[in-house]
Amino acid sequence: MSRASIAIVGAAETTELGKVPGLSQVGLHADAALNALADCGLKPADIDGIATGGHDVAEINQYLGISPTWYDGTSVGGCSFIALVRHAAAAIQAGLCTTVLITHGESGRSNHRSHRPIMPSMQQQEFEAIYGPLFPPMRFTLPVMRKMKDDGLTEEQLAMVAVVQREWAAFHPRATARDPITVDDVLSSRMIAYPFRKLMCCLVSDGGGALILTSAERAKDFPAKPVYLRGTGGEGAEGPMVSQMESFTSSKAFRVSGKLAFETAGITPTDVDHLMIYDAFAHLPIYGLEDLGFVDRGEAGAFISEGHTRPGGRLPLNTNGGGLSYMHSGMYGMYALQEGVRQMRGVSPAQVEGAKISMVHGVGGMFSAAATVVLTNEDSW
């Protein structure tokens, strides 16, 4: 029997989500961090490891008054925080620190930023931006249209991703968009960049979140139910230019990170009770379902349209409503993690009954990076 070695003992989002004009980006980090510390009864002085993505980790450290023996500022896009969970676990296991705070804060809507969290790479600027695709919905059109041609993905199936996730968002009082929508609503919403219409694109929000990790031995000393890491998770990277993907119909970074996560957790897709797949745009859950091995290539669009991921379906997916309906500040991975933790604690407004294993998977950039972790509420297996 294997026993968990690392646990998430604190988890919280900012007090407000959506439109928070009264807080700077640093303020959002701090609000989330203080809420997570309160969740587990710790103080900043109890933290000796700190990590964040998209912001100078030293600035967050100084603002909170933490004196770390370990820090990590990995920033590869929205999956950074999922990767940082893996990094923090490794640091604790190596004895570099005992208690790690991972913070996120982003003023995506009010634009009170210290700096832009993700700048285009030099390769993107030199070889892609000169042809016009400056923003994510424009860059992502290339692989999606190839997938529509080669694998038969339809606009209606893309629309269903948004429809189903809105059903999940309706359970969450903090979700930005909760009113029901139909496929016709999605397909009649404003065209942004073919095939993406407005309701297939993520929200633009203010908010933040934070996690606190420590050894599993200490986990039961805290007031909230611990959530354990099963295995080490996985990371993958391909490159910053979407035009240079190995395949437009599949993400190499997704496949690599997912394979590692399954192998180190000792599970298969049939063991997963709850799944979070980063959804900045409606195509990403489709790629995720296929590249992680939950369905075969070309089957994910129909799988979602047939209702398998909606409330009552056999694979609950993006149960907070995702970036399309819950919130999306620009780097969404932290919010996927928060919902995974809520599900494993049994406190989600959209709780999946009896769920014991949650997989959280995220993308960075335009398929340039990926990270995957497996969470569980069992300390041995």
C-alpha positions in Angstrom: 0.0 0.0 0.0 1.2 3.5 -0.9 0.8 6.4 1.5 0.4 10.1 0.5 3.5 12.2 1.3 2.2 15.7 0.4 -1.1 17.4 1.3 -2.9 20.6 0.4 -4.1 22.0 3.8 -5.1 25.5 2.8 -7.1 26.7 -0.2 -9.0 29.9 -1.0 -9.8 32.4 -3.7 -10.0 36.1 -3.3 -12.9 37.5 -1.3 -14.4 38.8 -4.5 -14.2 37.5 -8.1 -15.1 39.0 -11.4 -14.8 42.8 -11.1 -12.5 43.9 -8.3 -11.4 47.5 -9.1 -10.3 48.3 -5.6 -7.4 45.9 -5.6 -4.1 45.9 -7.5 -2.6 42.8 -8.8 -0.4 42.6 -5.7 -3.5 43.2 -3.6 -5.3 40.2 -5.2 -2.3 38.0 -4.4 -2.4 39.1 -0.8 -6.1 38.8 -0.4 -6.0 35.2 -1.7 -3.0 34.4 0.4 -4.5 35.7 3.6 -7.7 33.8 2.9 -5.8 30.5 2.4 -3.7 31.1 5.6 -7.0 31.7 7.5 -8.4 28.5 6.0 -5.7 26.4 7.7 -5.0 28.6 10.7 -1.5 29.7 9.8 0.3 33.0 9.7 2.8 34.4 7.2 5.6 33.6 9.6 4.7 29.9 9.3 5.5 29.9 5.6 9.0 29.0 4.5 8.4 28.4 0.8 6.6 30.6 -1.7 5.7 30.3 -5.4 3.8 32.2 -8.0 3.6 32.6 -11.8 3.1 35.7 -13.8 4.4 38.0 -11.1 7.8 38.7 -9.4 7.8 36.1 -6.6 10.2 38.3 -4.6 7.6 41.2 -4.6 4.8 38.9 -3.3 7.2 37.5 -0.7 8.2 41.0 0.5 4.6 42.3 0.5 3.4 39.4 2.7 6.4 39.6 5.0 7.6 36.0 4.4 11.2 34.9 4.8 11.5 31.8 2.6 14.1 29.2 2.3 12.8 28.2 -1.1 10.9 30.0 -3.9 9.8 29.4 -7.4 8.6 31.9 -10.0 7.9 29.5 -12.9 5.7 31.2 -15.4 4.7 29.3 -18.5 1.1 30.6 -18.8 -2.1 29.5 -17.2 -0.9 26.1 -16.2 1.9 27.6 -14.1 0.1 27.0 -10.8 -0.6 23.4 -11.6 3.1 22.9 -12.3 4.0 24.8 -9.1 2.0 22.3 -7.1 4.4 19.6 -8.4 7.4 21.8 -7.8 6.3 22.6 -4.2 5.8 18.9 -3.4 9.3 18.1 -4.7 10.8 20.9 -2.6 9.0 19.7 0.6 10.1 16.1 -0.1 13.7 17.3 -0.6 13.7 19.1 2.7 14.2 22.6 1.1 11.2 23.9 3.0 8.3 22.6 5.1 5.2 24.7 4.2 4.6 26.3 0.8 2.3 29.1 -0.2 1.4 29.3 -3.9 -0.4 32.5 -4.8 -2.1 33.9 -7.8 -3.6 37.3 -8.5 -4.6 39.0 -11.7 -6.4 42.2 -12.6 -7.5 40.9 -16.0 -10.7 43.1 -16.2 -9.8 46.2 -14.2 -6.2 46.1 -15.6 -4.6 47.2 -12.3 -1.4 45.3 -13.2 2.2 45.6 -12.1 3.1 44.1 -15.4 1.6 41.9 -18.1 1.7 38.3 -16.8 2.6 36.7 -20.1 4.5 38.5 -22.9 4.8 37.0 -26.4 8.0 35.1 -26.9 10.5 36.5 -29.4 9.7 33.7 -31.8 6.0 34.6 -31.7 6.8 38.3 -32.3 9.2 37.5 -35.1 7.5 34.7 -37.0 3.8 34.8 -36.1 2.7 38.3 -35.0 3.9 39.9 -38.2 1.1 38.0 -40.0 -1.6 39.4 -37.8 -2.5 36.8 -35.1 -1.8 39.0 -32.0 -4.3 37.5 -29.5 -5.1 34.0 -28.2 -8.4 33.5 -30.1 -6.6 34.3 -33.3 -3.7 32.0 -32.7 -5.9 29.1 -31.5 -7.9 29.1 -34.8 -5.2 27.3 -36.7 -5.2 24.0 -34.8 -9.0 24.1 -34.3 -9.8 24.5 -38.0 -7.4 21.6 -38.8 -9.2 19.5 -36.2 -12.6 20.3 -37.7 -11.3 19.2 -41.1 -9.4 16.1 -40.0 -11.5 14.8 -37.1 -14.9 16.1 -37.9 -15.3 18.4 -35.0 -18.3 20.7 -35.5 -19.3 24.2 -34.5 -22.3 22.7 -32.7 -20.0 20.4 -30.6 -17.8 23.4 -29.7 -21.0 25.2 -28.7 -22.0 22.3 -26.5 -18.8 22.7 -24.4 -20.1 26.2 -23.4 -23.6 25.0 -22.8 -22.7 22.2 -20.5 -20.2 24.2 -18.5 -22.9 26.9 -18.0 -25.1 24.1 -16.5 -22.3 23.5 -13.9 -21.8 27.2 -13.3 -25.4 27.5 -12.3 -24.6 25.7 -9.1 -21.9 28.2 -8.0 -23.1 31.5 -6.5 -19.7 33.0 -7.2 -19.7 32.2 -10.9 -19.8 35.2 -13.2 -22.2 33.7 -15.8 -25.0 31.5 -14.5 -28.0 31.9 -16.8 -28.7 28.9 -19.0 -27.6 29.0 -22.7 -28.4 26.9 -25.7 -26.4 25.8 -28.7 -28.3 28.4 -30.7 -27.4 31.1 -28.2 -23.7 30.2 -28.6 -23.8 30.0 -32.4 -25.6 33.3 -32.7 -23.3 35.2 -30.3 -20.8 37.6 -31.9 -18.0 36.1 -34.1 -14.6 36.8 -32.6 -12.3 34.7 -34.8 -13.6 31.8 -36.7 -14.7 29.3 -35.4 -14.8 31.1 -32.0 -17.9 33.1 -31.1 -18.1 35.2 -28.0 -19.7 32.5 -25.8 -16.9 30.0 -26.8 -14.3 32.4 -25.4 -13.3 32.8 -21.8 -14.4 35.6 -19.5 -12.1 38.4 -18.6 -12.0 38.7 -14.8 -10.3 40.0 -11.7 -9.4 37.6 -9.0 -6.9 35.3 -7.4 -6.4 32.1 -5.4 -3.9 30.5 -3.1 -2.9 27.0 -1.9 -0.8 25.9 1.1 1.0 22.6 0.9 2.9 20.6 3.6 3.8 17.1 4.4 1.0 14.5 4.8 2.3 13.8 8.3 1.2 17.2 9.4 -2.0 17.3 7.4 -4.4 16.2 10.2 -3.1 19.1 12.4 -5.1 21.6 10.4 -8.8 22.5 10.6 -9.9 21.9 7.0 -10.0 18.4 5.4 -6.7 17.7 3.8 -6.4 17.0 0.1 -3.5 14.7 -0.9 -1.4 14.6 -4.0 -1.4 11.2 -5.6 1.9 10.8 -7.4 4.0 13.6 -8.6 1.9 14.8 -11.5 3.3 15.6 -14.9 4.6 18.5 -17.0 5.1 18.9 -20.7 6.2 21.6 -23.1 6.4 21.9 -26.9 7.2 25.5 -27.9 5.8 29.0 -28.0 4.6 29.0 -31.6 1.3 27.3 -32.3 2.2 27.2 -36.0 5.0 24.8 -35.2 3.0 22.2 -33.3 3.9 18.6 -34.0 0.3 18.0 -34.8 -2.6 20.5 -35.0 -5.1 17.9 -33.9 -3.3 16.8 -30.7 -1.1 18.5 -28.1 2.3 16.9 -27.5 2.5 18.8 -24.1 -0.9 17.5 -23.1 0.1 13.9 -23.9 3.4 14.1 -22.1 2.1 15.7 -18.9 -1.0 13.4 -18.8 1.0 10.2 -19.3 3.4 11.2 -16.4 0.5 12.1 -14.1 -1.3 8.8 -14.7 1.9 6.7 -14.3 3.0 8.3 -11.1 -0.5 8.2 -9.6 -0.9 4.5 -10.5 -4.3 5.1 -12.1 -6.0 5.0 -15.5 -8.7 7.3 -16.9 -11.4 5.0 -15.6 -10.3 5.7 -12.0 -11.0 9.4 -12.3 -14.2 10.6 -10.6 -13.8 14.3 -11.4 -11.9 16.2 -14.1 -10.9 19.8 -14.6 -9.5 20.8 -18.0 -8.4 24.4 -18.5 -10.9 26.0 -20.9 -9.7 29.4 -22.1 -11.6 28.5 -25.3 -14.2 25.8 -26.0 -11.8 23.5 -27.9 -9.4 22.9 -25.0 -11.6 20.4 -23.1 -11.9 18.5 -26.4 -8.2 18.3 -26.9 -7.8 17.4 -23.2 -10.2 14.5 -23.2 -8.5 13.0 -26.2 -4.9 13.6 -25.3 -5.3 12.5 -21.7 -6.9 9.2 -23.0 -10.4 9.6 -21.7 -11.7 9.1 -25.3 -10.1 8.2 -28.6 -9.1 10.8 -31.1 -12.0 12.5 -32.8 -14.5 11.3 -30.2 -14.5 14.1 -27.6 -16.9 16.5 -29.4 -19.6 13.8 -29.5 -18.7 12.6 -26.0 -19.6 16.1 -24.6 -22.6 16.5 -26.9 -24.0 13.2 -25.7 -24.1 14.5 -22.1 -21.3 12.5 -20.5 -19.7 15.5 -18.9 -22.8 17.4 -17.7 -24.4 17.2 -14.3 -25.4 13.5 -13.8 -23.0 12.4 -16.5 -20.4 9.7 -16.0 -17.4 12.1 -16.2 -18.1 15.4 -14.4 -15.9 18.0 -16.2 -15.2 21.6 -15.2 -17.8 21.6 -12.4 -17.2 25.2 -11.5 -18.2 26.3 -15.0 -14.6 26.8 -16.1 -13.1 29.8 -17.7 -16.1 30.1 -19.9 -18.6 30.7 -17.1 -16.9 30.8 -13.6 -14.1 33.2 -14.1 -10.9 33.7 -16.1 -8.4 36.3 -15.1 -5.9 35.4 -17.8 -4.1 32.6 -16.0 -6.9 30.2 -15.1 -5.1 27.2 -13.6 -5.4 28.2 -10.0 -9.2 28.2 -10.2 -9.2 24.7 -11.7 -7.1 23.6 -8.7 -9.5 25.3 -6.3 -12.5 23.4 -7.6 -10.5 20.2 -7.5 -9.7 20.8 -3.8 -13.4 21.7 -3.1 -14.5 18.5 -4.7 -12.1 16.4 -2.7 -13.1 18.2 0.5 -16.7 17.5 -0.4 -17.7 21.2 -0.2 -18.2 22.2 -3.8 -21.6 23.8 -4.6 -21.6 21.3 -7.5 -20.4 18.4 -5.5 -19.8 15.0 -7.2 -21.2 12.4 -4.8 -18.6 9.9 -3.7 -15.7 11.5 -5.7 -12.3 10.2 -4.5 -9.9 11.2 -7.3 -9.8 14.5 -9.2 -7.5 15.2 -12.1 -6.6 18.8 -12.8 -5.0 19.6 -16.2 -3.9 22.9 -17.6 -2.5 24.5 -20.7 0.1 27.3 -21.0 0.2 29.6 -23.9 -1.0 28.3 -27.3 -0.5 24.6 -26.4 3.1 25.5 -25.6 3.1 24.0 -22.1 0.9 21.7 -19.9 0.7 20.5 -16.4 -1.4 17.8 -14.7 -1.9 16.8 -11.1 -4.0 14.1 -9.4 -5.8 15.0 -6.1 -7.4 12.6 -3.7 -9.2 12.7 -0.3 -7.6 9.3 0.6 -4.2 9.3 2.4 -3.4 5.7 1.2 -4.2 3.5 -1.7 
